[in-house]
């Protein structure tokens, strides 16, 4: 059974940084595409970033390019999302998900960016 557990969220001022972590169990990151997806309260889901297990590297939505970095630690079976220069519009519930078209989700973690 796949389990994804996010941590690292919180509240920061604009320009601040956070690093989200997602510890995975029941899957091997070496063989799994992994994504981060976010949802602004009252709005739909928005794909943010992916780490592709097939050698394609990484992908990002345009609005976070140059500010967010996705990475993975295979021995720790953990995926990270380093978020720098955060903006108020980054405020959302962030989900770790298995797959580039997600088929398993974490519970989500809240990121709030405000002054």
Phi and psi restraints in degrees (value plus and minus 20) as a CYANA .aco file:
   2 UNK   PHI     -98.9   -58.9
   2 UNK   PSI     113.2   153.2
   3 UNK   PHI    -153.8  -113.8
   3 UNK   PSI     111.3   151.3
   4 UNK   PHI    -145.4  -105.4
   4 UNK   PSI     105.0   145.0
   5 UNK   PHI    -144.7  -104.7
   5 UNK   PSI      96.1   136.1
   6 UNK   PHI    -110.9   -70.9
   6 UNK   PSI     132.8   172.8
   7 UNK   PHI    -173.8  -133.8
   7 UNK   PSI     148.3   188.3
   8 UNK   PHI      82.0   122.0
   8 UNK   PSI     -20.4    19.6
   9 UNK   PHI     -94.3   -54.3
   9 UNK   PSI     159.9   199.9
  10 UNK   PHI     136.4   176.4
  10 UNK   PSI    -183.9  -143.9
  11 UNK   PHI    -133.0   -93.0
  11 UNK   PSI     113.1   153.1
  12 UNK   PHI    -159.3  -119.3
  12 UNK   PSI     142.5   182.5
  13 UNK   PHI    -102.0   -62.0
  13 UNK   PSI     138.6   178.6
  14 UNK   PHI     -74.6   -34.6
  14 UNK   PSI     117.4   157.4
  15 UNK   PHI      72.7   112.7
  15 UNK   PSI     -31.1     8.9
  16 UNK   PHI     -98.7   -58.7
  16 UNK   PSI    -199.7  -159.7
  17 UNK   PHI    -152.2  -112.2
  17 UNK   PSI     131.3   171.3
  18 UNK   PHI    -164.0  -124.0
  18 UNK   PSI     133.5   173.5
  19 UNK   PHI    -142.8  -102.8
  19 UNK   PSI      98.4   138.4
  20 UNK   PHI    -108.7   -68.7
  20 UNK   PSI     122.1   162.1
  21 UNK   PHI    -141.1  -101.1
  21 UNK   PSI     129.6   169.6
  22 UNK   PHI    -157.8  -117.8
  22 UNK   PSI      89.1   129.1
  23 UNK   PHI    -110.0   -70.0
  23 UNK   PSI     104.5   144.5
  24 UNK   PHI    -125.7   -85.7
  24 UNK   PSI     121.1   161.1
  25 UNK   PHI    -154.9  -114.9
  25 UNK   PSI     132.1   172.1
  26 UNK   PHI      66.0   106.0
  26 UNK   PSI     -22.6    17.4
  27 UNK   PHI    -161.2  -121.2
  27 UNK   PSI     141.9   181.9
  28 UNK   PHI    -131.0   -91.0
  28 UNK   PSI     100.3   140.3
  29 UNK   PHI     -82.3   -42.3
  29 UNK   PSI     -44.6    -4.6
  30 UNK   PHI     -79.7   -39.7
  30 UNK   PSI     -46.1    -6.1
  31 UNK   PHI    -135.5   -95.5
  31 UNK   PSI     -14.7    25.3
  32 UNK   PHI    -142.2  -102.2
  32 UNK   PSI     106.6   146.6
  33 UNK   PHI     -85.2   -45.2
  33 UNK   PSI     122.4   162.4
  34 UNK   PHI    -150.3  -110.3
  34 UNK   PSI     122.7   162.7
  35 UNK   PHI    -149.1  -109.1
  35 UNK   PSI     137.5   177.5
  36 UNK   PHI    -134.8   -94.8
  36 UNK   PSI     113.0   153.0
  37 UNK   PHI    -151.3  -111.3
  37 UNK   PSI     123.7   163.7
  38 UNK   PHI    -147.6  -107.6
  38 UNK   PSI     139.4   179.4
  39 UNK   PHI    -158.6  -118.6
  39 UNK   PSI      97.6   137.6
  40 UNK   PHI     -94.8   -54.8
  40 UNK   PSI     117.0   157.0
  41 UNK   PHI     -71.6   -31.6
  41 UNK   PSI     107.6   147.6
  42 UNK   PHI      64.3   104.3
  42 UNK   PSI     -19.3    20.7
  43 UNK   PHI    -144.2  -104.2
  43 UNK   PSI     158.4   198.4
  44 UNK   PHI    -101.8   -61.8
  44 UNK   PSI     156.3   196.3
  45 UNK   PHI     -94.5   -54.5
  45 UNK   PSI     126.0   166.0
  46 UNK   PHI    -153.6  -113.6
  46 UNK   PSI      99.6   139.6
  47 UNK   PHI     -86.7   -46.7
  47 UNK   PSI     114.8   154.8
  48 UNK   PHI    -128.8   -88.8
  48 UNK   PSI     -69.5   -29.5
  49 UNK   PHI    -180.0  -140.0
  49 UNK   PSI     138.0   178.0
  50 UNK   PHI    -164.3  -124.3
  50 UNK   PSI     128.3   168.3
  51 UNK   PHI    -134.8   -94.8
  51 UNK   PSI      97.7   137.7
  52 UNK   PHI    -111.9   -71.9
  52 UNK   PSI     111.8   151.8
  53 UNK   PHI    -102.9   -62.9
  53 UNK   PSI     -25.5    14.5
  54 UNK   PHI    -120.2   -80.2
  54 UNK   PSI      -5.6    34.4
  55 UNK   PHI      75.3   115.3
  55 UNK   PSI     -23.3    16.7
  56 UNK   PHI     -92.1   -52.1
  56 UNK   PSI     -34.4     5.6
  57 UNK   PHI      72.5   112.5
  57 UNK   PSI    -149.9  -109.9
  58 UNK   PHI    -148.0  -108.0
  58 UNK   PSI     143.3   183.3
  59 UNK   PHI    -161.2  -121.2
  59 UNK   PSI     133.0   173.0
  60 UNK   PHI    -163.0  -123.0
  60 UNK   PSI     128.0   168.0
  61 UNK   PHI     -89.0   -49.0
  61 UNK   PSI     128.8   168.8
  62 UNK   PHI     -76.0   -36.0
  62 UNK   PSI     -57.4   -17.4
  63 UNK   PHI     -88.4   -48.4
  63 UNK   PSI     -34.2     5.8
  64 UNK   PHI    -134.2   -94.2
  64 UNK   PSI     -22.7    17.3
  65 UNK   PHI     -79.3   -39.3
  65 UNK   PSI     114.7   154.7
  66 UNK   PHI      65.6   105.6
  66 UNK   PSI     -31.4     8.6
  67 UNK   PHI    -135.7   -95.7
  67 UNK   PSI     -55.3   -15.3
  68 UNK   PHI    -127.9   -87.9
  68 UNK   PSI     126.7   166.7
  69 UNK   PHI    -155.9  -115.9
  69 UNK   PSI     105.3   145.3
  70 UNK   PHI    -117.4   -77.4
  70 UNK   PSI     121.9   161.9
  71 UNK   PHI    -170.2  -130.2
  71 UNK   PSI     151.2   191.2
  72 UNK   PHI    -162.1  -122.1
  72 UNK   PSI     132.9   172.9
  73 UNK   PHI    -142.3  -102.3
  73 UNK   PSI      83.6   123.6
  74 UNK   PHI     -81.8   -41.8
  74 UNK   PSI     -69.2   -29.2
  75 UNK   PHI     -78.6   -38.6
  75 UNK   PSI     -54.4   -14.4
  76 UNK   PHI    -108.0   -68.0
  76 UNK   PSI     -24.9    15.1
  77 UNK   PHI      29.9    69.9
  77 UNK   PSI      26.1    66.1
  78 UNK   PHI    -148.5  -108.5
  78 UNK   PSI     119.7   159.7
  79 UNK   PHI    -132.2   -92.2
  79 UNK   PSI     121.2   161.2
  80 UNK   PHI    -140.8  -100.8
  80 UNK   PSI     134.1   174.1
  81 UNK   PHI    -152.0  -112.0
  81 UNK   PSI      84.6   124.6
  82 UNK   PHI    -104.3   -64.3
  82 UNK   PSI     103.1   143.1
  83 UNK   PHI    -139.3   -99.3
  83 UNK   PSI      93.7   133.7
  84 UNK   PHI    -133.3   -93.3
  84 UNK   PSI     142.0   182.0
  85 UNK   PHI      27.9    67.9
  85 UNK   PSI      30.9    70.9
  86 UNK   PHI     -85.4   -45.4
  86 UNK   PSI     125.7   165.7
  87 UNK   PHI    -139.7   -99.7
  87 UNK   PSI     137.6   177.6
  88 UNK   PHI     -75.5   -35.5
  88 UNK   PSI     -52.3   -12.3
  89 UNK   PHI     -93.3   -53.3
  89 UNK   PSI     -25.9    14.1
  90 UNK   PHI    -103.6   -63.6
  90 UNK   PSI     -27.3    12.7
  91 UNK   PHI     -80.5   -40.5
  91 UNK   PSI     103.1   143.1
  92 UNK   PHI    -195.4  -155.4
  92 UNK   PSI     150.6   190.6
  93 UNK   PHI    -109.9   -69.9
  93 UNK   PSI     102.4   142.4
  94 UNK   PHI    -123.0   -83.0
  94 UNK   PSI     110.4   150.4
  95 UNK   PHI    -134.2   -94.2
  95 UNK   PSI     117.2   157.2
  96 UNK   PHI    -108.4   -68.4
  96 UNK   PSI     118.6   158.6
  97 UNK   PHI    -162.3  -122.3
  97 UNK   PSI     127.5   167.5
  98 UNK   PHI    -109.1   -69.1
  98 UNK   PSI     109.7   149.7
  99 UNK   PHI      80.1   120.1
  99 UNK   PSI     133.5   173.5
 100 UNK   PHI     -99.0   -59.0
 100 UNK   PSI     -45.5    -5.5
 101 UNK   PHI    -130.0   -90.0
 101 UNK   PSI      77.9   117.9
 102 UNK   PHI     -76.3   -36.3
 102 UNK   PSI     115.9   155.9
 103 UNK   PHI    -148.1  -108.1
 103 UNK   PSI     -15.6    24.4
 104 UNK   PHI    -174.7  -134.7
 104 UNK   PSI     123.7   163.7
 105 UNK   PHI    -153.0  -113.0
 105 UNK   PSI     129.5   169.5
 106 UNK   PHI    -100.8   -60.8
 106 UNK   PSI     159.7   199.7
 107 UNK   PHI     -98.3   -58.3
 107 UNK   PSI     -38.3     1.7
 108 UNK   PHI      76.3   116.3
 108 UNK   PSI     133.5   173.5
 109 UNK   PHI    -162.6  -122.6
 109 UNK   PSI     121.3   161.3
 110 UNK   PHI    -108.3   -68.3
 110 UNK   PSI     114.3   154.3
 111 UNK   PHI    -140.2  -100.2
 111 UNK   PSI     104.2   144.2
 112 UNK   PHI    -142.4  -102.4
 112 UNK   PSI     105.6   145.6
 113 UNK   PHI    -139.7   -99.7
 113 UNK   PSI      91.8   131.8
 114 UNK   PHI    -175.8  -135.8
 114 UNK   PSI     137.3   177.3
